[in-house]
Amino acid sequence: MAAPLSCFHCGLPVFTGDAFTAVVLQESRVFCCPGCQAVAQTIIAGGLESYYQHRSEPSANPEALPGVLPDELLLLDRKDIQKPFVSTSGNISETKLLIEGITCAACGWLIEKHLRKLPGVLETSLNLSNHRLSIRWDSEQIMLSELLKTIRNIGYAAHPWQPDTVSEKMQADNRRALRKLGVAGILWMQVMMASMATWPEFNLDLSDGMDRLLRWISLILTTPIVFYCSSEFFHGALRDLRTRHLTMDVSVSLAIAGAYGAGIWSTLTGQGDLYFDAAGMFALFLLSGRYLERRARERTSAATTQLVNLLPASCLRLNTDGSSERILLSELQQDDQLLVPPGHLIPADGRILTGRSSIDESLLTGEYLPLAKKPGDTVVAGTLNIEGPLTIAVLALGEETQLSAIVRLLERAQSLKPRLAELADTVAQWFLISVLIIAAVVGLIWWQVDSSRAFWIVLSLLVATCPCALSLATPTALTAATGSLHKLGLLITKGHVLESFQKVDTVIFDKTGTLTEGKLTLKQILPIAQLSEHDCLELAAALEGHSEHPIARAFGRTTTAAQDVSSAPGLGLEGFVNGKHLRIGRPDYVSTLGAYPAPPMPSAQGQWLLLGDTQHALAWFALDDQLRADAPALLETCRARGWQVLLLSGDSSPMVQQIAEQLHIDDARGGLTPDDKLQVLKELHHQGRHVLMLGDGVNDVPVLAAADISIAMGSATDLAKTTADAILLSNSLSSLVSALAVAKKTRRVIIENLGWATLYNGLVIPFAAIGWVTPGWAALGMSVSSLLVVLNALRLTRFSD
């Protein structure tokens, strides 16, 4: 027997007598079966021949498959994990797998052939339409992990398939909507041809019998359009009538039912125009508009869906003996230690214990550059470890993670309606009431003038003035804009933000952590009493360890414990360390603890904090911060808009004025308490100004809550983020510059949509009332109007920084 070769595509053994060949990369290659040969030829035909040039190892090596670990496959052999997707009867198990990488029918043949050769495999069947593989096997002879490994060895990826309730329902709704749209389109074209044949312009040689036949054919073909395709309109109208809240479903249902009823009367009597084609056209265009709107909503909510599905299914937990064990995410507990290899997602919020790496947080923050992380830094669930292995201690799980909080905030933002949207809904409802009254009056007038035309004119009026465009104008634009802003790194948490941006004429900035990096470093320690630098740092670090303010991070961590620590926002911290009553913060705040005079500040440069007890001052700490690189661009944007700019900071050091000089801010005030900041805001409101506040600390919370628009930095305290109207997840001020541009464009799009919808409805009413608009043209005009509104709103999804 000839020595075995390796298949060039999948790496499995090939005996020379059974070889299949194809030219790849200008050389004749050997394949194990026609399936691999066909896949290779398909790859070459698609212009992707470089795939074979750049792959690192043959696909027969399971370790070469990205993101797949042997223990991760073995995890699927556990009965508790198999329970949701594997059905068992004795020793016989059955499941469905989702196969990735299938390109043609040969792939299916290849997969089924290799699996059927395995001992214990009883039946395999691959559905090429949805790439789902049904497989039955004897679990005593072969394990599920072996089946998955076999599939991966031949170059495909297999995953247990479980129907997701939400996504399955969404897909089912989409299929149903598309099916109704298709049925309406096909039947309407046939109705149109049959109806046109009865028109006076076309029926020159039409006999009476043929005329009656065509009328009945039109009736039969229109009936499914009305009762099947248009059923959602009638259900919506009945719901609205029960709740006594008129929407466009009422107008739509009246128009379709009116045209259909008139067509039945015309068919039975043999007199007048049919207008079945008008009912079909109206239904078709409305269904098309709603389908496009549905798809638009799905695209803009993709960010939320992406976040929800961001966490891995399993993780590596470290045991007390140092060994690692792969477990399900649901088995993870707080304070567990995890090993996160490079290239893997971080499964929970945690703090790095060992290792250094770069973390990709782009899906959460919009920041495309990875962030360097070292021991002591925190990491967020759903972010990607890029370079080196990390050991982390779990701090938060499930609903407590930052990822879950962001998802909740994003969902809240998408569910809230700004005043502009509520106003549009109210206007649409009153407009519909007005149209119904106008239609009744016009109908009575035409009944007196020409009773034969009264019904058709009323029908045209109802169809042409359906307030679809008016109702869609604002929500589609706001939904699209919210999605674009999230991609830029700004998470809108309250509905009024985009609308209120245009009213802002004043902006207030905090300093530390907002205009500056907020990563203060300890530059110098100057002991005043008899304590050493090390002892002073231990005392200060013990107090600051209880604070979430960015200043606290400069002192690091210590094993020394502090008790009864309390925070005085804008002033400092107070507590007990080793029985000593201490304060750290502003000199005047610290000195009042022991009623001694505050010592003079060592230097005007940098930020200085004083540590003292009840007897005397103990030490000065010099901290330094760095201005954000994108802060000048944001200030230029604010000035270009004519905004008044203020810098309000709790920092009493000369650093406030230094930052103000660098950014050319005329009104900069330091050493302010939260009450002081709030008083400044009240004065601005008293002057009639609309204020945007950007901050990050606990001392900013009162101002964030009272400002017209408040934005918290992504690194802000939890309280600040909860209070704010929006969160700058990326911590990049340049994202805020882009957000202002999106807000401006959003308002313009909303005004364009509302203007167009109002103009169209205002112009079409008199033309329809005097009989110049037929029901067919009315349906076309209404549908085009709605389509223009949706397409105009979708321009916001293509916004790029």
C-alpha positions in Angstrom: 0.0 0.0 0.0 1.3 3.4 -0.9 2.4 5.7 1.9 -0.3 8.1 3.0 -0.2 11.8 1.9 -2.0 14.7 3.6 -5.0 16.4 2.1 -4.0 19.9 1.1 -7.4 21.3 2.3 -8.3 19.4 5.5 -5.0 17.6 6.4 -6.5 14.1 6.7 -4.5 11.1 5.3 -4.8 10.4 1.6 -3.7 7.2 -0.1 -2.3 7.8 -3.6 -4.8 5.4 -5.2 -7.7 7.5 -3.9 -6.3 11.0 -4.5 -8.1 13.9 -6.1 -6.0 16.8 -7.5 -6.4 20.5 -8.3 -3.9 23.3 -9.0 -3.5 25.6 -6.1 -0.9 28.3 -5.8 0.5 27.2 -9.2 1.2 23.6 -8.0 -0.8 20.4 -8.2 -2.2 19.6 -4.8 -3.7 16.3 -3.4 -7.1 16.1 -1.8 -8.8 13.3 0.1 -12.2 13.5 -1.5 -14.2 15.5 -4.2 -15.7 17.6 -1.4 -12.3 19.1 -0.4 -11.4 19.3 -4.0 -14.6 21.2 -4.8 -14.2 23.5 -1.7 -10.6 24.4 -2.9 -11.8 25.1 -6.4 -14.6 27.3 -5.1 -12.1 29.3 -2.9 -9.9 29.8 -6.0 -12.8 30.8 -8.2 -13.9 33.3 -5.6 -10.5 35.0 -5.8 -9.5 33.9 -2.3 -6.6 31.6 -3.2 -4.4 33.6 -0.8 -6.2 31.8 2.1 -3.9 28.8 1.6 -0.9 31.1 1.5 -1.6 32.8 4.8 -3.1 29.9 6.9 -0.7 29.1 9.7 -1.2 25.3 9.9 -3.3 22.6 8.2 -6.9 22.5 9.5 -6.4 19.0 10.7 -4.7 20.4 13.8 -7.5 21.4 16.2 -5.1 23.7 18.1 -4.8 25.9 14.9 -8.5 26.8 15.0 -8.9 30.2 16.6 -10.8 30.4 19.8 -11.1 26.6 20.2 -9.6 24.8 23.1 -9.6 21.0 23.8 -11.1 21.5 27.3 -13.8 23.7 25.8 -14.9 20.8 23.6 -14.7 18.3 26.5 -17.0 20.7 28.5 -19.8 19.8 26.1 -19.6 16.1 27.2 -21.2 17.0 30.5 -24.8 15.9 30.8 -25.9 19.1 32.6 -24.5 21.2 29.7 -26.0 19.0 27.0 -29.5 19.1 28.6 -30.7 22.2 26.7 -29.7 21.0 23.2 -29.3 17.2 23.3 -32.2 14.8 23.6 -31.5 11.3 24.9 -33.3 8.0 24.9 -31.2 5.4 26.7 -27.8 5.4 25.1 -29.0 7.1 21.9 -28.4 10.9 21.8 -29.6 13.3 19.2 -28.9 17.0 18.6 -28.6 19.8 16.0 -25.3 21.5 15.2 -24.8 24.8 13.4 -22.0 24.4 10.8 -19.9 27.3 9.8 -17.8 27.4 6.6 -20.2 25.6 4.2 -20.0 27.0 0.7 -21.7 24.4 -1.5 -23.3 20.9 -1.6 -19.9 19.2 -1.7 -19.2 20.5 1.8 -22.4 18.8 3.1 -21.4 15.6 1.4 -17.9 15.8 2.9 -19.2 16.3 6.5 -21.8 13.6 6.3 -19.2 11.1 4.8 -16.6 11.6 7.5 -19.2 11.5 10.3 -20.8 8.2 9.1 -17.4 6.5 9.2 -17.2 7.1 13.0 -18.1 4.2 15.3 -21.4 4.9 17.1 -22.8 7.5 14.6 -26.2 6.3 13.6 -27.6 9.0 11.4 -26.4 12.4 9.9 -28.4 14.8 7.8 -27.2 18.3 6.8 -29.8 21.0 5.8 -27.9 23.1 3.3 -30.5 25.9 3.4 -29.8 26.8 7.1 -26.5 24.9 7.6 -28.0 22.8 10.5 -26.7 19.3 11.0 -28.9 16.7 12.6 -27.0 13.8 14.1 -27.8 10.7 16.2 -25.2 8.7 17.9 -24.5 6.1 20.6 -23.1 8.0 23.6 -21.4 4.8 24.9 -19.3 4.5 21.8 -18.5 8.1 21.0 -18.7 11.4 22.8 -20.1 14.7 21.4 -16.6 16.3 21.7 -15.2 13.7 19.3 -18.0 14.5 16.8 -17.2 18.3 17.0 -13.5 17.6 16.8 -14.0 15.5 13.6 -15.9 18.3 12.0 -13.3 20.9 12.9 -10.5 18.6 11.7 -12.0 18.7 8.1 -12.1 22.5 8.1 -15.5 23.5 9.5 -16.7 24.9 12.7 -19.6 23.3 14.6 -21.6 24.8 17.4 -24.6 23.4 19.4 -27.7 25.0 17.9 -30.2 26.4 20.3 -33.2 28.5 19.2 -33.0 31.9 20.7 -36.5 33.0 21.6 -36.1 36.6 20.7 -34.1 36.2 17.5 -36.3 33.3 16.4 -39.4 35.4 16.9 -37.8 38.3 15.1 -36.8 36.1 12.2 -40.3 34.6 12.1 -41.8 38.1 12.1 -39.5 39.1 9.2 -40.4 36.0 7.2 -44.1 36.6 7.8 -43.8 40.3 6.8 -41.8 39.4 3.7 -44.3 36.7 2.8 -47.2 39.1 3.1 -45.3 41.7 1.0 -44.6 39.1 -1.7 -48.2 37.8 -1.8 -49.5 41.4 -2.0 -47.1 42.3 -4.8 -47.8 39.2 -6.9 -51.6 39.4 -6.5 -51.7 43.2 -7.0 -50.0 42.9 -10.3 -52.6 40.4 -11.5 -55.5 42.6 -10.1 -54.0 45.6 -11.9 -54.1 43.8 -15.2 -57.6 42.5 -14.7 -58.9 45.9 -13.5 -57.2 47.8 -16.4 -59.0 45.6 -18.9 -62.4 46.9 -17.6 -61.4 50.5 -18.0 -63.2 52.4 -20.8 -59.8 53.1 -22.4 -59.1 49.4 -22.8 -62.5 47.6 -23.0 -63.3 48.5 -26.6 -63.9 44.9 -27.6 -64.8 43.5 -24.2 -68.0 41.5 -24.0 -70.4 41.8 -21.0 -69.6 38.2 -20.0 -65.8 38.9 -20.0 -66.3 42.1 -18.1 -68.2 40.3 -15.4 -65.5 37.5 -15.3 -62.7 40.0 -14.9 -64.5 41.8 -12.1 -64.9 38.5 -10.2 -61.3 37.6 -10.8 -60.2 40.9 -9.4 -62.5 40.3 -6.3 -61.0 36.9 -5.7 -57.4 38.0 -6.1 -57.9 41.1 -3.9 -59.5 39.1 -1.0 -56.2 37.6 0.2 -54.6 41.0 0.1 -57.3 42.4 2.3 -57.8 39.6 4.8 -54.3 38.1 4.9 -51.7 40.7 3.9 -53.6 43.6 5.6 -54.7 41.8 8.7 -52.2 43.7 10.9 -53.8 47.0 9.9 -57.3 45.8 11.0 -56.0 44.3 14.2 -54.3 47.6 15.0 -57.4 49.6 14.2 -59.6 47.5 16.5 -57.1 47.8 19.3 -57.0 51.6 18.8 -60.8 51.9 18.8 -61.0 49.9 22.0 -58.4 52.1 23.7 -60.0 55.3 22.2 -56.6 56.3 20.7 -56.6 57.0 17.0 -53.5 56.1 15.0 -52.8 55.7 11.3 -54.0 52.1 11.4 -57.6 53.5 11.6 -57.1 55.6 8.5 -55.4 52.8 6.7 -58.1 50.3 7.6 -60.9 52.6 6.5 -59.2 53.2 3.2 -58.6 49.5 2.4 -62.0 48.4 3.7 -63.7 51.2 1.8 -62.0 50.4 -1.5 -62.6 46.7 -1.1 -66.3 47.2 -0.2 -66.9 49.5 -3.1 -65.2 47.0 -5.4 -67.6 44.3 -4.2 -70.6 46.5 -4.9 -69.2 47.3 -8.4 -68.7 43.6 -9.0 -72.2 42.6 -8.0 -73.9 45.4 -9.8 -71.6 45.5 -12.9 -71.5 49.3 -12.6 -68.7 51.8 -11.9 -64.9 51.4 -11.5 -63.5 48.5 -9.5 -60.7 50.2 -7.6 -59.5 46.8 -6.4 -56.2 47.8 -7.8 -56.2 50.9 -5.5 -56.8 48.7 -2.4 -54.0 46.4 -3.5 -51.6 49.2 -4.3 -52.3 50.9 -1.0 -51.7 47.6 1.0 -48.5 46.9 -1.0 -46.9 50.3 -0.4 -47.8 50.3 3.2 -46.4 46.9 3.8 -43.2 47.9 1.9 -42.8 51.0 4.2 -43.4 49.0 7.4 -40.9 46.3 6.3 -38.2 48.9 5.6 -38.9 50.6 8.9 -38.6 47.2 10.7 -35.3 46.5 9.0 -34.1 50.0 9.9 -35.0 49.4 13.6 -33.1 46.1 13.6 -30.0 47.7 12.2 -30.0 50.5 14.7 -30.5 48.0 17.6 -27.6 45.8 16.4 -25.3 47.5 18.9 -27.5 46.4 21.9 -27.8 42.9 20.5 -24.0 42.8 20.0 -23.5 43.8 23.6 -25.9 41.3 25.0 -24.1 38.4 23.2 -20.6 39.6 24.0 -19.8 37.4 27.0 -18.2 34.0 26.4 -20.0 30.8 27.2 -17.2 29.4 29.4 -14.0 30.5 31.2 -10.9 29.1 32.9 -11.1 29.2 36.7 -7.9 28.7 38.8 -8.0 26.2 41.6 -6.2 26.6 44.9 -3.4 24.2 43.6 -2.8 26.5 40.6 -4.4 24.2 38.1 -7.1 25.6 35.7 -10.6 24.2 35.2 -13.0 25.2 32.4 -16.4 26.0 33.7 -19.6 27.5 32.5 -20.0 31.3 33.0 -23.1 30.5 35.2 -20.9 28.6 37.6 -18.6 31.5 38.2 -18.7 33.2 41.7 -17.4 36.5 43.0 -13.8 36.5 44.2 -12.9 33.5 41.9 -9.6 33.8 40.2 -9.6 33.4 36.4 -7.0 32.8 33.7 -7.7 34.8 30.5 -5.4 33.7 27.7 -4.6 36.2 24.9 -7.3 36.3 22.2 -10.1 35.5 24.7 -12.9 37.6 26.0 -12.9 38.6 29.6 -16.0 36.9 31.2 -16.6 39.2 34.2 -15.6 42.5 35.7 -12.4 42.0 37.7 -9.0 43.3 38.9 -5.8 42.1 37.3 -3.6 40.1 39.8 -0.8 39.1 37.5 0.2 39.7 33.9 0.3 42.7 31.6 -1.6 43.0 28.3 -3.6 45.3 26.1 -7.4 45.2 26.3 -9.6 46.0 23.3 -12.7 47.8 24.6 -13.9 49.1 21.2 -17.3 47.4 21.4 -18.1 49.0 24.7 -16.5 52.4 24.4 -15.9 53.0 20.7 -12.2 53.5 21.4 -10.4 51.6 18.7 -7.0 51.6 20.3 -6.3 48.9 22.9 -5.5 50.1 26.4 -2.5 48.9 28.3 -3.3 47.1 31.5 -1.1 46.1 34.5 -1.6 44.4 37.9 -4.1 46.4 40.0 -6.0 47.8 37.0 -9.7 46.8 36.5 -11.0 45.1 33.4 -14.6 44.9 32.1 -16.6 41.9 31.1 -17.0 41.5 27.3 -13.6 43.2 26.4 -10.9 41.3 24.5 -7.5 40.4 26.0 -5.0 40.9 23.1 -1.4 40.3 24.1 -0.5 38.3 27.2 -2.2 36.0 29.7 -3.9 37.6 32.6 -5.0 36.4 36.0 -7.9 38.4 37.3 -10.0 38.3 40.5 -13.8 38.5 39.8 -15.4 41.7 41.2 -18.8 41.6 39.6 -21.0 39.1 37.7 -24.1 39.0 35.6 -26.4 42.0 36.1 -23.8 43.7 38.3 -21.2 44.1 35.5 -20.6 47.4 33.6 -21.7 45.6 30.4 -25.1 44.8 31.9 -25.5 48.4 33.2 -24.7 49.8 29.7 -27.2 47.4 28.1 -29.9 48.6 30.5 -29.1 52.2 30.0 -29.1 51.8 26.2 -32.5 50.0 26.3 -33.9 52.7 28.5 -32.7 55.4 26.1 -34.3 53.6 23.1 -37.6 53.3 25.0 -37.8 56.9 26.1 -39.6 59.4 23.8 -38.3 63.0 23.7 -40.8 65.8 23.7 -40.4 66.3 20.0 -41.5 62.7 19.3 -44.4 63.0 21.7 -45.4 66.2 20.0 -45.3 64.5 16.6 -47.5 61.7 17.9 -50.0 64.2 19.3 -50.0 66.2 16.1 -50.5 63.0 14.1 -53.5 62.0 16.2 -55.2 65.4 15.9 -54.4 65.5 12.3 -56.1 62.2 11.8 -59.2 63.4 13.6 -59.2 66.5 11.5 -58.9 64.5 8.3 -61.8 62.3 9.3 -63.9 65.4 9.9 -62.8 67.0 6.6 -63.5 63.7 4.8 -67.1 63.6 6.2 -67.7 67.2 5.2 -66.2 66.7 1.8 -68.3 63.6 1.3 -71.5 65.4 2.2 -70.7 68.3 -0.2 -69.9 65.9 -3.1 -73.1 63.9 -2.3 -75.0 67.0 -3.1 -72.9 68.0 -6.1 -72.3 64.6 -7.7 -73.3 61.5 -5.7 -71.5 59.1 -8.1 -68.1 60.7 -7.2 -68.6 61.3 -3.5 -67.3 57.9 -2.3 -64.2 57.8 -4.5 -63.2 61.3 -3.5 -63.6 60.5 0.2 -61.6 57.3 -0.3 -58.8 59.3 -2.1 -58.7 61.8 0.7 -58.4 59.1 3.4 -55.6 57.3 1.5 -53.6 60.4 0.5 -53.6 61.9 4.0 -52.7 58.8 6.0 -50.3 60.3 8.6 -47.7 57.5 8.1 -44.8 59.9 7.3 -45.8 62.2 10.1 -45.7 59.4 12.7 -42.4 58.0 11.3 -40.6 61.3 11.0 -39.2 61.6 14.5 -38.8 58.1 15.9 -36.8 56.7 12.9 -34.4 59.6 13.0 -33.9 59.4 16.8 -33.4 55.6 16.7 -30.8 55.9 13.9 -29.0 58.8 15.7 -28.9 56.9 19.0 -27.2 53.9 17.3 -24.6 56.2 15.5 -23.8 58.0 18.8 -23.2 54.6 20.5 -20.7 53.6 17.8 -18.9 56.9 18.5 -18.7 56.1 22.2 -21.5 58.3 23.5 -24.3 56.4 25.3 -27.5 58.4 25.4 -29.5 57.3 28.5 -32.4 59.8 28.4 -34.6 60.7 25.5 -34.3 64.5 25.6 -30.6 64.8 24.9 -30.6 65.0 21.1 -33.4 67.6 21.1 -31.8 69.7 23.9 -28.4 69.8 22.4 -29.7 72.5 20.0 -30.8 74.8 22.9 -27.4 74.8 24.8 -25.6 78.1 24.9 -23.4 77.4 28.0 -21.1 74.5 28.9 -19.6 73.8 32.3 -16.5 71.6 32.6 -15.1 69.8 35.6 -11.3 69.6 35.6 -10.0 66.4 37.1 -10.9 63.4 35.0 -12.8 65.5 32.5 -10.5 68.0 30.8 -7.5 66.2 32.3 -6.7 62.5 32.1 -7.7 62.0 35.7 -4.8 59.7 36.1 -3.0 61.6 38.8 0.5 60.5 39.8 2.1 61.2 43.1 5.1 63.4 42.3 6.4 64.3 45.7 5.9 63.7 49.5 7.0 66.4 51.9 6.7 65.3 55.6 6.1 68.1 58.0 6.1 66.2 61.3 8.4 63.4 62.5 7.0 60.7 60.3 8.9 59.3 57.3 7.6 59.5 53.7 6.7 55.8 53.8 4.6 56.2 57.0 2.8 59.3 55.6 2.0 57.5 52.4 0.7 54.5 54.3 -1.7 56.7 56.2 -2.9 58.6 53.1 -3.3 55.5 51.1 -5.4 53.9 53.8 -7.8 56.9 53.7 -7.9 57.2 49.9 -8.5 53.5 49.5 -12.1 54.2 50.5 -12.7 56.8 47.7 -13.7 56.4 44.1 -12.4 59.8 43.1 -9.6 59.7 40.5 -7.2 61.4 43.0 -7.4 58.3 45.2 -5.7 56.1 42.5 -2.5 58.1 42.7 -1.9 56.7 46.3 -2.0 53.0 45.3 -3.1 50.3 47.7 -2.0 49.4 51.2 -2.6 46.7 53.7 -3.2 49.3 56.4 -6.9 49.5 57.2 -8.9 52.7 57.8 -12.1 52.9 59.8 -15.1 55.2 59.7 -14.0 56.9 56.5 -16.3 59.7 55.3 -16.1 61.9 52.3 -16.7 65.7 52.2 -17.2 66.3 48.4 -14.8 68.9 47.1 -12.9 69.1 50.4 -11.3 65.7 51.2 -11.6 62.5 53.4 -11.8 61.9 57.1 -11.3 58.7 59.1 -9.3 56.7 61.6 -6.1 54.8 60.9 -4.4 52.8 63.7 -6.4 54.9 66.2 -5.3 58.2 64.7 -8.0 60.7 63.6 -6.9 62.0 60.2 -8.0 64.2 57.3 -6.6 64.5 53.8 -7.6 67.1 51.3 -7.7 70.9 51.1 -5.5 72.7 53.6 -8.3 74.7 55.2 -10.5 71.5 55.6 -7.6 69.5 57.2 -6.5 72.3 59.6 -10.0 72.7 61.0 -9.7 69.2 62.5 -7.2 70.4 65.1 -7.9 74.2 64.9 -4.3 74.9 63.8 -3.3 77.2 60.9 -2.8 75.6 57.6 0.9 75.6 56.5 1.8 77.5 53.4 1.7 75.5 50.1 5.2 74.5 49.1 4.8 75.5 45.4 2.3 77.1 43.1 2.9 74.3 40.5 0.9 71.1 40.6 -1.9 70.0 42.9 -1.1 69.8 46.7 -3.0 67.8 49.3 -2.4 68.1 53.0 -2.5 65.2 55.5 -3.1 66.1 59.1 -4.4 64.8 62.4 -6.0 66.5 65.5 -2.6 68.0 66.6 -0.8 69.2 63.5 -0.2 68.8 59.8 1.7 65.7 58.8 2.7 65.9 55.2 2.2 67.6 51.8 1.5 65.4 48.7 2.2 66.8 45.3 0.0 65.4 42.5 0.2 66.0 38.8 -2.3 65.5 36.0 -2.2 65.8 32.3 -4.5 67.7 29.9 -6.4 65.4 27.5 -5.0 65.7 24.0 -8.5 66.2 22.5 -9.6 68.9 25.0 -8.5 71.9 22.8 -10.5 70.6 19.9 -13.7 70.4 22.0 -13.2 73.9 23.4 -12.8 75.2 19.8 -16.0 73.5 18.8 -17.8 75.1 21.8 -16.5 78.5 20.9 -17.4 78.1 17.3 -21.0 77.5 18.4 -20.9 80.7 20.4 -21.2 78.9 23.8 -20.1 80.4 27.0 -17.4 78.2 28.6 -16.9 77.8 32.4 -14.4 75.7 34.3 -15.7 74.8 37.8 -13.5 72.6 39.9 -13.3 71.5 43.5 -9.5 71.7 43.2 -8.1 74.8 45.1 -4.6 74.5 43.6 -3.1 76.8 41.0 -3.5 74.0 38.5 -7.1 75.2 37.8 -5.8 78.4 36.4 -3.0 76.7 34.5 -5.5 74.5 32.7 -7.7 77.5 32.0 -4.7 79.4 30.5 -3.8 76.4 28.3 -7.4 76.1 27.0 -8.1 79.9 26.9 -11.0 79.7 29.3 -11.8 83.1 30.8 -14.1 82.0 33.5 -12.3 79.4 35.7 -13.1 78.9 39.4 -11.3 76.6 41.7 -12.0 75.4 45.3 -15.7 75.1 44.8 -17.9 72.8 46.9 -20.9 71.0 45.2 -23.2 73.7 46.6 -21.0 76.4 45.1 -21.2 74.7 41.7 -24.9 74.4 42.0 -25.3 78.0 42.9 -23.3 79.0 39.7 -25.7 76.8 37.7 -28.8 78.5 39.3 -27.4 81.9 38.4 -26.9 80.8 34.8 -30.5 79.5 34.7 -31.7 82.7 36.2 -30.0 84.5 33.2 -32.1 82.3 30.9 -29.2 80.1 29.8 -29.4 76.4 28.8 -26.4 74.6 30.3 -24.5 71.5 29.3 -22.5 70.0 32.2 -19.5 67.6 31.7 -18.1 65.9 34.9 -17.1 62.7 36.5 -16.9 62.9 40.3 -19.3 62.6 43.2 -18.9 66.4 43.7 -20.4 66.9 40.2 -23.6 64.9 40.9 -25.8 67.9 42.1 -24.8 69.9 39.0 -25.2 66.9 36.7 -28.7 66.4 38.0 -29.7 70.0 37.7 -28.1 70.8 34.3 -30.2 70.9 31.1 -28.0 68.2 29.6 -25.4 66.3 31.7 -22.7 64.1 30.4 -20.6 61.8 32.6 -17.2 60.5 31.6 -16.9 56.7 31.1 -14.4 56.6 34.0 -16.8 58.6 36.3 -18.2 57.3 39.6 -21.3 55.1 39.4 -23.4 57.8 41.1 -22.3 60.3 38.4 -23.1 58.0 35.6 -26.5 57.1 37.0 -27.4 60.8 37.3 -26.2 61.9 33.9 -28.2 62.1 30.7 -25.4 60.6 28.6 -22.2 58.7 29.3 -19.0 59.3 27.3 -18.0 55.6 27.3 -14.8 56.2 25.3 -13.5 58.9 27.6 -12.6 60.6 24.4 -13.6 64.3 24.2 -13.3 64.0 20.4 -16.4 61.7 20.5 -18.3 64.5 22.0 -17.3 66.8 19.1 -18.7 64.1 16.7 -21.8 63.8 18.9 -22.5 67.5 18.6 -22.3 67.1 14.8 -24.7 64.1 14.9 -27.1 66.0 17.1 -27.1 68.9 14.7 -27.7 66.6 11.7 -30.4 64.7 13.6 -32.3 67.9 14.3 -32.0 68.9 10.6 -33.3 65.4 9.5 -36.2 65.6 11.9 -37.2 69.1 10.7 -36.8 67.9 7.1 -39.0 64.9 7.8 -41.7 66.8 9.6 -41.6 69.6 7.0 -42.0 67.2 4.2 -44.7 65.2 5.9 -46.6 68.4 6.8 -46.1 69.9 3.3 -47.3 66.8 1.5 -50.4 66.3 3.7 -51.2 70.0 3.5 -51.0 70.1 -0.3 -52.7 66.9 -1.0 -55.9 67.6 1.0 -57.3 70.3 -1.3 -56.4 68.4 -4.5 -58.0 65.2 -3.2 -61.1 67.2 -1.9 -61.8 68.6 -5.4 -61.4 65.2 -7.0 -58.0 65.7 -8.8 -56.4 62.7 -7.0 -57.5 59.2 -7.7 -57.2 56.5 -5.0 -54.4 54.9 -7.0 -52.3 58.1 -7.1 -53.2 58.8 -3.5 -51.8 55.4 -2.4 -48.6 56.0 -4.5 -48.1 59.5 -3.1 -48.6 58.4 0.5 -46.2 55.5 0.2 -43.5 57.6 -1.5 -43.9 60.2 1.2 -43.3 57.6 4.0 -40.5 55.9 2.1 -38.7 59.3 1.7 -39.0 59.9 5.5 -37.5 56.5 6.4 -34.6 56.8 3.8 -33.8 60.3 5.0 -33.6 59.1 8.6 -31.3 56.2 7.6 -28.7 58.7 6.5 -27.9 59.1 10.2 -26.7 55.5 10.4 -24.0 56.2 7.9 -22.4 59.0 9.9 -18.7 58.5 10.5 -16.4 60.5 12.6 
